[in-house]
Amino acid sequence: MHENATDRLPRKGEVLSSWLFLRLSQLGMERRVFDDALAHRYPEVAAALAKDPDFPEGRSWRLAMANLTGVSSMALQAVGWPSSPWFLMPGCRRSACLICLSEAPYVTAQCVQEHWLQSWRTTCAVHQVPLLEVPAVGGAWALLSRASRKLHGSLMRRPDRQVARLIEDWERVPAYVREAVFGAEVRIMDAWHEHYSNGQGRLDASGSIVVWRDLLAFSASSWDTVTAPPVATQALPSSLITGSAYFRCHSVPPCAEPDLELHAFRTMINPSARRVCLIAAMDAMFEVSGERIVGLKRQPSWGWHRVLPCLPQKALDWLQGRSHSWPAGWRVIMDRWLSGGVHRG
């Protein structure tokens, strides 16, 4: 039975924009009509949704949604609350799990999961397969141009046909690389849990999460005056960067100093690029304890120890300056890196 027999309530883990699109479809209401009504009756909510359609600021938007869609505000309590501030920027949220999409009975029943939008999530938390960049999910498919629908038709209508190949290709990736990706995501999740359990209002001195932030910002930047690949690409063998669709990095704009809001990292639409940054940061952290990623340790031609010597002085100065705000247990990391034979360019 189609869901229009009852009110379309948010599913577990679904984001606001996904639910709203499907609810309006159920009501037979055009998005333009909804937007006009929202702007007329609740201009502040309309502005908040325009800024971020998944995590709008304030609380009044729930009342507005309830009044315009007929779904109680209590039923909307599970959506709109970001579990961390490191979500992909609006307009860059095009990650999805093919297995999750395959489990929907039909295309318009597909919904966007919150964990797909977390910038540091590059694998599905349910199926442990790599997230892929997709043009649209669910009902948003109808908003694409005819040419785009034709180009990506098989991906969106029959994602199940690509699942077997996805799993097979992912298993070809060296085990230590896959484990590094999973390990990084688990450690960032644990770092956020630590941060929130400590009741910190800021990131300062809140465990390793501040270290992750700085290393990801550092790794996602090119540290060049021209458009160039992020420095994280130097932490992986070139064969993996060029030979696997799951580790691809496009060049990033010139950057004199990384944004601590992780703008460069959170605007990497393709999760493959963020995977490279995660591995670089993961390897950097393992160097603190001398337990570098198995596999990378045996290959002196790549790894975090190959990133630092290739950087300009300003990059190392920035990273060393940031280390002063790291928790005490992590501050020794810079001394260890620099004493390991880093040659400043």
N, C-alpha and C positions, 0 to 999 in steps of 0.2 A: 504494500500500500504506500502511496506517496505521502509525504509528510504534510501536505496541505490539508489533511483531515483534522489536524490539531495545530495549535500555535507552535511555530518553529522556535524552540528555546535554544540557547547556546549549548553546544556540546562541551564535554569536558576537554579543556585545553584549547578550545577554539578562540580566535581573536575577534574583536568587535567588528571590524570591517567585513569579515567573512560572514558572520551571523547576520549583519544588517542587510547585506546584499541578498541573502537567501530569504530573509523575512520579507523584504520588499517584494521580491519575486512571488512569494506565497500570497501576499496581499494584492498582487497585480498592480502595484504602484510604481510608476516610473521614478528613477532616481532623481531626475530633474524636478519633479513635483515635490518629492520629499525635501530636497535641498532648498527649494523656494519656501516651503512651509517652515522649515527649520530656521532659515535666515530671518523670516518675518517674525516668528514667535520667540525664538531663542537665539538672537544674534551672537551672543558670547559663546554658546555651544557650537554654533556653526563655524565660528572662527577657530575654536579648539579642535574640531574635527578636521578642518582644512589643514591645520598645522600637523596633526598626527591622527590619522583615522583609526588607529588601533589603541592608542594609549592617550586619550585627550586629557588635558589638565582639568582639575576641578571635579566636583561631584554632581553638579546640576545636570550634566548630560544624561544621567540615568533617568531622571524625571522627564526630560525632553523625549528620550527614546520611548519611554513608557507611554506618554501621551500621544505620540505620533504613530507608534507601531502596535499599540494594544497589548504589549507584553509588560507585565508588572516590573517595577524597578527592582523588586527583591529578586526576581529571576535573572537580573542582569548583574548581580553582585559578583559573579564568578569571572566576569570579563572586564577588561580595561585596566587591570592592575599589573604593571610591569614587574616581573620578578627580579630585574636588575636594570640599571640604566644603560646597559651596553647592547641595546637592541639595534638591529640594522636601521639605518635612517629611512624615513618615509620615501618611497620611490625606489628603494633598493631592496625591498623585501620580496624576492622572487626565488626563494629556496623551497624545495619540497622533497618529500620521500616518495619514490615511485611505488613502493609497496603500500604505503598508506593510501595513496591515490587509487591504487588498484582495488583496495578493499571497499571503496564506495560503490554502491550498486549501479550508479549512473553518474555521468560527468557533473551534472548540476548538484549532486549530493556531496561532492567533494568539499571539504572545508580546510581552511588554513590553520595549522597548529601553531600555538604560541612558541614552542621550542624551535620551530623552523626559523623564527625571526631573531632569535638570540644570535648575535654576531659571532660568539665563540662556539656555537653549535654548528658543526659541519657534518655531523652524522645523525641519523635518526635515533632518538632516545629509546624508541620501541624496538626497531628492527636492526640496529647497529650496521646500517649500510650508509654509504655517503649520500648526503643531500645533493641534489642537482639544481642548477638554475633552470627555471621553467618560465614561459611567457605569461602564464596565468594559471589560476586554480579555480575549479568549480564554475559558478555562474559568471565569473569575470571573463571566462573564455569568450562569451558573446560580445564583449566590448572590444576585442581585438579586431584589427583590420582583416579583410577577407584574405589578403595575401599572407598575413601571419597565421591565420587559422589553417590555411592550406599547407604552409610550410611545416607547422608543428602539429598537424592533425592527428597523426598516429600516436604521438607522445601523449597528447591530452585525452584522446578518446579511448586508447587502448594502452595505458601504461603497463598493464600486466605483461604485454608482449616483450617488454624490455627488461623485466625484472631478472630473468635468468641470466641474461648477459651482464647486467649490472653486478650481480653477485659474483659471477665468474671473473669479471675484470677486476673487481675489488680484491678478490682472493689472490690474484696474481701480484698485487702490490706486496713488497717484502713485509713480513710479519712485524719486524721491529718498527717500521714506519706506521703501520696501522695501529700498533700498540701505543706509539707516541701520540697519535691523534686522539685516541680514546683516553689515554692517560692525561693529556692536557685538558680535555673537556671535563673530566672528572675532578681534576685538581682545581680548576676554576670554579666549578659548582661548589666544591667543598669550601673554597676561599670565600665565596659569597655567603654561604651558610654561616661561616665563622664571623664574617663581618656583621651580619644581621643579628646573630645571637649575642654579639658583644654590645649591641645597641648603639653602634657608632652612627652619628649623624653625618660624618664625612669619611672619606677614604683614608685619611691620614692615620698612620700607625694602627691600621686595622688588619694586621696579619699580612699574608702574602698577596692579597688581592691588589694592593697598590703596586707591588712588584710586577705582577702580571700586566697591569695596566700600562706601566712604563715600558716593559719589554715589547708588548704588542704594538704600542704606538711607535716605538723605535724601529721595530722590524717591518712595519707597514710603510715606512718612509724610504725614499730613495737616497736622501742626504746628498742630493746633487742639484746643480743649478739648472738642469734641463730635465725633461721627462725621461724617466729611466725606471727599470724594474726595482721593486722594493728590495732592501738589503737582505730580507729573509731568504731570497732565492739562493744566496750564497751558502746557505746552511744545508742544502740538499744537492745530491749529485745531479749534474745536468741531464743525465739520461732519464732520471725520474721526472724532472721538470718538463722535458720535451716529449717523453715517451708515454706519459700517463695523463689521461683526461682529468684525473682527480687532483692534479698538482700543476695548475696553470696560473701564471701571474702575468697580467698585463702591466705595462708601464704605468707609473703613478706620476702625478704632477710634481714639479719642483717643490721642495719643502725645506725652509730654513730651520724650522723647529716644529716637532710634532705637536699636535693638538691633544691635550690631556683628556679631551672628551672622546678620543679615539675616532675622530672624524674619518681619517684615511682608512682605518680598518673597518669601520661601520658602513662605509660606502662601497666596499668590495662586494659587488652584487653576486659574483660567482663564488660559491663556497670553496672552490678549489684553491683560490688565492689565499683565503683565510686559513686554510689547512697548512699552507706553507709557513705562514706567520706563527701558527700554533706550534709547529714542530721546531722552528727556530727558538722560540721562547722556552719550550719544554727542554730542549737540549741545553740551553743556557742555565736553567735552574738545576738540571742534573749535575752540571759542572761544579756546583757549590759543594755537593757531597762527594764528588769524585766518582759518582756512579752515572756516567754519561750513557746515553741511549745505546743499548746493545746493538751492534752493527755499525753505528756511527763511530763508536770507539775504535773499531778495527780499521777505519778508513780515514787516514790523516788528510785526505784531499777534500773533505767537506765536514760540516758540523759548525757549531757556534764558534769554535776557536778559529775557524776560517773567515768568519764574518768581521770580527773586530779589527784585524790587521789591515783590512782593505778600506777602512773608513777614514774620513777627514778628521782633523783635530776637533772641529766644532761638534761632531757627532759624539765623540768620546767624552768631550767636556760636558755635553748635555746629559749623557747617561750617568756620568760620575756625579754631576750636580743633583740629579734626581735621586741617586742612591742615598743621599743625606737624609731624605725623608722616609726611607724604608725602615721597617722594624729592625731593632738592633740585631736580631739573629740573621738578617739578610744583608747587612751593610758590608760584611766581609767579602761579599761576592765580587765587588769591583776590584778590591786589592788582589784577590785570587786571579781574576782575569788578567789584570795588568801585570802581575808578577809572572804570568805564564808566558811572557814573551811577546806581548802585543806591540807591534811597531806602528807608531802613530804617523799617519801620512800628512 
